[in-house]
Amino acid sequence: MHHALTTLRSHLDSLGHLVRSANPDGRQIQEQFLIAQQQFQHQVMPLAGPYPSAQPVLTEMNRTLRLLAMDVAFLQAARQSVTTQQRQHQMDEKLTQLLAFCQALGAAIGPAPAEE
């Protein structure tokens, strides 16, 4: 798997651990989210150039990250535990999606493109 994807997976895993904790720290979650988002923007998104077949997956990953950003903001604003738990659940689902997208992307860019 491409190094940029491996790094992104690692950041998403770390974020998942924070999100699933009993008392999530909104600031820590935001910091880890921003690290993952920057990794995606600067290292993973550019893979669309050499791997055009990866574009649909990258587009979905970008969309899911934007939705996750809203969940992070709402989690930080949550004042009731039930609201926090709902956000944690939604964030966990999006992180699961993102990890699945990483797998799909790894499969799409795995072999070097054949010269035609």
C-alpha positions in Angstrom: 0.0 0.0 0.0 1.2 3.5 -0.8 3.0 5.2 2.1 0.6 8.2 2.2 -2.3 5.8 2.6 -0.6 3.9 5.4 0.0 7.2 7.2 -3.6 8.3 6.7 -4.9 5.0 8.0 -2.7 5.4 11.1 -4.1 8.9 11.7 -7.7 7.7 11.3 -7.0 4.8 13.7 -5.7 7.2 16.3 -8.8 9.4 15.8 -11.0 6.4 16.2 -9.5 5.6 19.5 -10.1 9.1 20.7 -13.7 9.1 19.4 -14.6 5.8 21.0 -13.2 6.8 24.5 -15.7 7.1 27.3 -15.0 10.8 27.8 -14.0 12.2 24.5 -11.7 15.2 24.5 -13.1 17.5 21.8 -9.8 19.5 21.5 -7.7 16.3 21.1 -10.2 14.9 18.6 -10.0 18.1 16.6 -6.2 18.2 16.6 -6.1 14.5 15.4 -8.8 15.2 12.8 -6.8 18.2 11.4 -3.7 16.0 11.2 -5.6 13.4 9.2 -7.3 16.0 7.0 -4.0 17.6 6.2 -2.5 14.2 5.4 -5.4 13.5 3.0 -5.2 16.9 1.3 -1.4 17.1 0.9 -0.4 13.4 0.4 -3.4 11.3 -0.6 -5.5 13.6 -2.8 -2.5 14.2 -5.2 -2.6 10.5 -6.1 -5.5 11.4 -8.5 -2.9 12.6 -10.9 -0.9 9.4 -11.5 -3.9 7.2 -10.7 -7.0 8.6 -12.4 -9.0 5.4 -11.5 -8.6 6.5 -7.9 -10.6 9.8 -8.4 -14.1 8.5 -7.5 -12.8 7.1 -4.2 -10.8 10.3 -3.4 -14.0 12.3 -4.1 -16.0 10.2 -1.6 -13.2 10.4 1.0 -13.1 14.2 0.6 -16.9 14.4 1.1 -16.8 12.1 4.1 -14.0 14.1 5.7 -16.0 17.3 5.3 -18.9 15.7 7.0 -16.6 14.4 9.7 -15.4 17.9 10.3 -18.9 19.0 11.1 -19.3 16.1 13.5 -16.0 17.2 15.2 -17.4 20.8 15.6 -20.7 19.5 16.9 -19.1 17.2 19.3 -17.1 20.1 20.8 -20.3 22.1 21.2 -22.3 19.2 22.7 -23.3 19.9 26.3 -25.4 16.7 27.0 -24.0 13.2 27.1 -26.7 11.8 24.8 -25.7 14.4 22.2 -22.0 13.5 22.6 -22.8 9.8 22.3 -24.8 10.4 19.1 -21.8 12.4 17.6 -19.4 9.7 18.7 -21.5 7.1 16.9 -21.7 9.1 13.7 -18.0 9.9 13.8 -17.2 6.2 14.3 -19.3 5.3 11.3 -17.6 7.9 9.1 -14.2 6.7 10.3 -15.2 3.1 9.3 -16.2 4.4 5.9 -12.9 6.2 5.5 -10.9 3.1 6.4 -12.8 1.1 3.9 -12.1 3.9 1.3 -8.4 3.5 2.2 -8.6 -0.2 1.4 -10.4 0.5 -1.9 -7.8 3.2 -2.8 -5.0 0.8 -2.0 -6.5 -1.7 -4.3 -7.0 0.9 -7.0 -3.4 2.1 -6.9 -1.7 -1.1 -5.8 -0.1 -2.2 -9.0 1.9 0.3 -11.1 -0.2 1.5 -14.1 0.6 -0.5 -17.2 2.1 1.3 -20.1 -0.2 1.2 -23.1 
